Amino acid sequence: MTERPAPRPAVQFMTVAEVAAIMRVSKMTVYRLVHNGEMAAVRVGRSFRVPAPAVREYLDGARTDAA
């Protein structure tokens, strides 16, 4: 009997427009973050898809304490 590898958890991908709407920034800002390596993304054809965990990681790291 052959053992099957454990299934990988499904990763939800978002479009640049969806990420921009969540973060309330322009699409250009999201493209800039992706191109600068500040936010992970996968290129699919001519467009980018951003994994949902990458958005959470970026936002967690971008928090600042307001005085």
N, CA, C and O atoms as a GROMACS GRO file, in nm:
protein
  268
    1MET      N    1   0.085  -0.119   0.000
    1MET     CA    2   0.000   0.000   0.000
    1MET      C    3   0.089   0.125   0.000
    1MET      O    4   0.179   0.139   0.083
    2THR      N    5   0.062   0.213  -0.093
    2THR     CA    6   0.141   0.335  -0.107
    2THR      C    7   0.079   0.447  -0.026
    2THR      O    8  -0.041   0.473  -0.033
    3GLU      N    9   0.165   0.514   0.052
    3GLU     CA   10   0.116   0.626   0.131
    3GLU      C   11   0.109   0.751   0.045
    3GLU      O   12   0.200   0.780  -0.034
    4ARG      N   13   0.002   0.823   0.060
    4ARG     CA   14  -0.014   0.949  -0.011
    4ARG      C   15   0.040   1.062   0.076
    4ARG      O   16   0.027   1.059   0.198
    5PRO      N   17   0.100   1.163   0.012
    5PRO     CA   18   0.144   1.279   0.092
    5PRO      C   19   0.022   1.352   0.148
    5PRO      O   20  -0.086   1.350   0.090
    6ALA      N   21   0.044   1.415   0.261
    6ALA     CA   22  -0.065   1.491   0.324
    6ALA      C   23  -0.108   1.604   0.231
    6ALA      O   24  -0.024   1.668   0.169
    7PRO      N   25  -0.239   1.628   0.220
    7PRO     CA   26  -0.283   1.737   0.132
    7PRO      C   27  -0.238   1.872   0.185
    7PRO      O   28  -0.237   1.896   0.306
    8ARG      N   29  -0.201   1.958   0.095
    8ARG     CA   30  -0.159   2.093   0.134
    8ARG      C   31  -0.282   2.178   0.162
    8ARG      O   32  -0.386   2.162   0.098
    9PRO      N   33  -0.270   2.269   0.258
    9PRO     CA   34  -0.384   2.358   0.282
    9PRO      C   35  -0.404   2.449   0.161
    9PRO      O   36  -0.306   2.495   0.100
   10ALA      N   37  -0.527   2.476   0.127
   10ALA     CA   38  -0.556   2.564   0.013
   10ALA      C   39  -0.516   2.707   0.047
   10ALA      O   40  -0.544   2.756   0.156
   11VAL      N   41  -0.450   2.771  -0.048
   11VAL     CA   42  -0.409   2.910  -0.029
   11VAL      C   43  -0.502   2.996  -0.114
   11VAL      O   44  -0.521   2.969  -0.233
   12GLN      N   45  -0.560   3.098  -0.055
   12GLN     CA   46  -0.647   3.187  -0.127
   12GLN      C   47  -0.564   3.298  -0.189
   12GLN      O   48  -0.484   3.362  -0.121
   13PHE      N   49  -0.583   3.320  -0.318
   13PHE     CA   50  -0.512   3.427  -0.388
   13PHE      C   51  -0.607   3.541  -0.419
   13PHE      O   52  -0.725   3.520  -0.445
   14MET      N   53  -0.553   3.663  -0.415
   14MET     CA   54  -0.633   3.782  -0.445
   14MET      C   55  -0.570   3.857  -0.560
   14MET      O   56  -0.449   3.851  -0.581
   15THR      N   57  -0.652   3.929  -0.634
   15THR     CA   58  -0.600   4.015  -0.739
   15THR      C   59  -0.542   4.142  -0.677
   15THR      O   60  -0.566   4.173  -0.561
   16VAL      N   61  -0.466   4.213  -0.757
   16VAL     CA   62  -0.408   4.340  -0.711
   16VAL      C   63  -0.520   4.437  -0.674
   16VAL      O   64  -0.508   4.510  -0.576
   17ALA      N   65  -0.629   4.437  -0.752
   17ALA     CA   66  -0.741   4.527  -0.722
   17ALA      C   67  -0.806   4.492  -0.588
   17ALA      O   68  -0.843   4.582  -0.513
   18GLU      N   69  -0.819   4.364  -0.558
   18GLU     CA   70  -0.878   4.322  -0.431
   18GLU      C   71  -0.789   4.364  -0.313
   18GLU      O   72  -0.839   4.411  -0.211
   19VAL      N   73  -0.658   4.346  -0.328
   19VAL     CA   74  -0.565   4.385  -0.223
   19VAL      C   75  -0.571   4.536  -0.203
   19VAL      O   76  -0.573   4.584  -0.089
   20ALA      N   77  -0.575   4.612  -0.312
   20ALA     CA   78  -0.582   4.758  -0.303
   20ALA      C   79  -0.709   4.801  -0.230
   20ALA      O   80  -0.706   4.895  -0.149
   21ALA      N   81  -0.820   4.735  -0.257
   21ALA     CA   82  -0.946   4.770  -0.192
   21ALA      C   83  -0.940   4.740  -0.042
   21ALA      O   84  -0.988   4.820   0.039
   22ILE      N   85  -0.882   4.626  -0.005
   22ILE     CA   86  -0.870   4.589   0.137
   22ILE      C   87  -0.782   4.689   0.210
   22ILE      O   88  -0.815   4.732   0.321
   23MET      N   89  -0.670   4.727   0.148
   23MET     CA   90  -0.576   4.817   0.213
   23MET      C   91  -0.613   4.964   0.196
   23MET      O   92  -0.552   5.052   0.257
   24ARG      N   93  -0.713   4.990   0.111
   24ARG     CA   94  -0.755   5.127   0.079
   24ARG      C   95  -0.641   5.212   0.025
   24ARG      O   96  -0.617   5.325   0.068
   25VAL      N   97  -0.571   5.152  -0.072
   25VAL     CA   98  -0.464   5.222  -0.144
   25VAL      C   99  -0.489   5.201  -0.293
   25VAL      O  100  -0.581   5.128  -0.331
   26SER      N  101  -0.410   5.264  -0.377
   26SER     CA  102  -0.426   5.247  -0.521
   26SER      C  103  -0.362   5.116  -0.566
   26SER      O  104  -0.280   5.057  -0.495
   27LYS      N  105  -0.402   5.071  -0.684
   27LYS     CA  106  -0.343   4.949  -0.740
   27LYS      C  107  -0.193   4.971  -0.764
   27LYS      O  108  -0.113   4.878  -0.748
   28MET      N  109  -0.156   5.092  -0.801
   28MET     CA  110  -0.015   5.124  -0.824
   28MET      C  111   0.068   5.103  -0.698
   28MET      O  112   0.182   5.057  -0.707
   29THR      N  113   0.013   5.135  -0.583
   29THR     CA  114   0.083   5.114  -0.456
   29THR      C  115   0.107   4.965  -0.434
   29THR      O  116   0.215   4.926  -0.389
   30VAL      N  117   0.008   4.883  -0.463
   30VAL     CA  118   0.024   4.737  -0.447
   30VAL      C  119   0.129   4.685  -0.545
   30VAL      O  120   0.214   4.605  -0.507
   31TYR      N  121   0.124   4.732  -0.671
   31TYR     CA  122   0.226   4.690  -0.768
   31TYR      C  123   0.365   4.729  -0.720
   31TYR      O  124   0.460   4.652  -0.735
   32ARG      N  125   0.378   4.848  -0.662
   32ARG     CA  126   0.507   4.894  -0.610
   32ARG      C  127   0.556   4.802  -0.499
   32ARG      O  128   0.674   4.765  -0.496
   33LEU      N  129   0.466   4.764  -0.407
   33LEU     CA  130   0.503   4.673  -0.297
   33LEU      C  131   0.549   4.538  -0.352
   33LEU      O  132   0.646   4.481  -0.302
   34VAL      N  133   0.481   4.489  -0.453
   34VAL     CA  134   0.517   4.360  -0.513
   34VAL      C  135   0.653   4.370  -0.583
   34VAL      O  136   0.739   4.285  -0.563
   35HIS      N  137   0.670   4.473  -0.664
   35HIS     CA  138   0.796   4.488  -0.739
   35HIS      C  139   0.915   4.514  -0.648
   35HIS      O  140   1.027   4.474  -0.680
   36ASN      N  141   0.894   4.580  -0.535
   36ASN     CA  142   1.003   4.606  -0.440
   36ASN      C  143   1.031   4.487  -0.349
   36ASN      O  144   1.125   4.490  -0.270
   37GLY      N  145   0.950   4.383  -0.360
   37GLY     CA  146   0.971   4.264  -0.277
   37GLY      C  147   0.916   4.278  -0.136
   37GLY      O  148   0.945   4.195  -0.050
   38GLU      N  149   0.837   4.381  -0.112
   38GLU     CA  150   0.781   4.402   0.022
   38GLU      C  151   0.657   4.316   0.046
   38GLU      O  152   0.617   4.293   0.160
   39MET      N  153   0.595   4.268  -0.064
   39MET     CA  154   0.477   4.182  -0.053
   39MET      C  155   0.493   4.069  -0.155
   39MET      O  156   0.523   4.092  -0.272
   40ALA      N  157   0.474   3.947  -0.107
   40ALA     CA  158   0.488   3.831  -0.195
   40ALA      C  159   0.375   3.826  -0.296
   40ALA      O  160   0.262   3.864  -0.265
   41ALA      N  161   0.405   3.779  -0.416
   41ALA     CA  162   0.302   3.762  -0.520
   41ALA      C  163   0.350   3.658  -0.620
   41ALA      O  164   0.468   3.627  -0.629
   42VAL      N  165   0.255   3.605  -0.693
   42VAL     CA  166   0.283   3.506  -0.796
   42VAL      C  167   0.237   3.564  -0.928
   42VAL      O  168   0.128   3.620  -0.939
   43ARG      N  169   0.322   3.552  -1.029
   43ARG     CA  170   0.284   3.603  -1.160
   43ARG      C  171   0.206   3.496  -1.235
   43ARG      O  172   0.252   3.382  -1.247
   44VAL      N  173   0.088   3.533  -1.284
   44VAL     CA  174   0.005   3.442  -1.362
   44VAL      C  175  -0.019   3.511  -1.496
   44VAL      O  176  -0.099   3.604  -1.505
   45GLY      N  177   0.050   3.465  -1.597
   45GLY     CA  178   0.042   3.533  -1.727
   45GLY      C  179   0.100   3.672  -1.714
   45GLY      O  180   0.216   3.689  -1.677
   46ARG      N  181   0.019   3.772  -1.743
   46ARG     CA  182   0.066   3.910  -1.734
   46ARG      C  183   0.021   3.979  -1.607
   46ARG      O  184   0.049   4.097  -1.587
   47SER      N  185  -0.049   3.906  -1.519
   47SER     CA  186  -0.100   3.968  -1.397
   47SER      C  187  -0.038   3.902  -1.273
   47SER      O  188   0.029   3.800  -1.282
   48PHE      N  189  -0.063   3.963  -1.160
   48PHE     CA  190  -0.012   3.912  -1.033
   48PHE      C  191  -0.128   3.865  -0.946
   48PHE      O  192  -0.238   3.919  -0.951
   49ARG      N  193  -0.101   3.763  -0.867
   49ARG     CA  194  -0.194   3.717  -0.764
   49ARG      C  195  -0.119   3.718  -0.633
   49ARG      O  196  -0.005   3.672  -0.624
   50VAL      N  197  -0.184   3.772  -0.531
   50VAL     CA  198  -0.121   3.787  -0.400
   50VAL      C  199  -0.185   3.688  -0.303
   50VAL      O  200  -0.307   3.688  -0.286
   51PRO      N  201  -0.104   3.602  -0.240
   51PRO     CA  202  -0.162   3.511  -0.140
   51PRO      C  203  -0.214   3.589  -0.020
   51PRO      O  204  -0.150   3.683   0.026
   52ALA      N  205  -0.331   3.548   0.030
   52ALA     CA  206  -0.393   3.618   0.143
   52ALA      C  207  -0.298   3.628   0.263
   52ALA      O  208  -0.294   3.733   0.327
   53PRO      N  209  -0.222   3.522   0.296
   53PRO     CA  210  -0.130   3.535   0.410
   53PRO      C  211  -0.025   3.645   0.389
   53PRO      O  212   0.021   3.705   0.486
   54ALA      N  213   0.014   3.671   0.264
   54ALA     CA  214   0.114   3.776   0.237
   54ALA      C  215   0.059   3.914   0.272
   54ALA      O  216   0.133   4.001   0.319
   55VAL      N  217  -0.070   3.934   0.249
   55VAL     CA  218  -0.132   4.062   0.283
   55VAL      C  219  -0.132   4.079   0.435
   55VAL      O  220  -0.099   4.186   0.486
   56ARG      N  221  -0.171   3.972   0.506
   56ARG     CA  222  -0.174   3.979   0.653
   56ARG      C  223  -0.034   4.004   0.708
   56ARG      O  224  -0.016   4.085   0.799
   57GLU      N  225   0.067   3.935   0.653
   57GLU     CA  226   0.205   3.953   0.700
   57GLU      C  227   0.251   4.097   0.677
   57GLU      O  228   0.315   4.156   0.763
   58TYR      N  229   0.219   4.151   0.560
   58TYR     CA  230   0.261   4.289   0.532
   58TYR      C  231   0.195   4.386   0.629
   58TYR      O  232   0.262   4.473   0.685
   59LEU      N  233   0.066   4.371   0.649
   59LEU     CA  234  -0.005   4.462   0.739
   59LEU      C  235   0.041   4.447   0.883
   59LEU      O  236   0.049   4.547   0.954
   60ASP      N  237   0.071   4.326   0.926
   60ASP     CA  238   0.124   4.306   1.063
   60ASP      C  239   0.259   4.376   1.080
   60ASP      O  240   0.286   4.433   1.185
   61GLY      N  241   0.342   4.370   0.977
   61GLY     CA  242   0.474   4.432   0.985
   61GLY      C  243   0.471   4.582   0.965
   61GLY      O  244   0.567   4.650   1.000
   62ALA      N  245   0.363   4.634   0.909
   62ALA     CA  246   0.355   4.777   0.878
   62ALA      C  247   0.291   4.857   0.990
   62ALA      O  248   0.283   4.979   0.981
   63ARG      N  249   0.246   4.792   1.093
   63ARG     CA  250   0.178   4.864   1.203
   63ARG      C  251   0.276   4.952   1.279
   63ARG      O  252   0.391   4.916   1.305
   64THR      N  253   0.227   5.068   1.314
   64THR     CA  254   0.306   5.160   1.397
   64THR      C  255   0.216   5.208   1.510
   64THR      O  256   0.094   5.214   1.494
   65ASP      N  257   0.275   5.241   1.622
   65ASP     CA  258   0.199   5.293   1.734
   65ASP      C  259   0.182   5.443   1.718
   65ASP      O  260   0.280   5.517   1.707
   66ALA      N  261   0.059   5.487   1.716
   66ALA     CA  262   0.030   5.630   1.705
   66ALA      C  263   0.035   5.692   1.845
   66ALA      O  264  -0.021   5.637   1.940
   67ALA      N  265   0.102   5.805   1.856
   67ALA     CA  266   0.116   5.869   1.986
   67ALA      C  267   0.000   5.959   2.017
   67ALA      O  268  -0.003   6.021   2.123
   0.00000   0.00000   0.00000
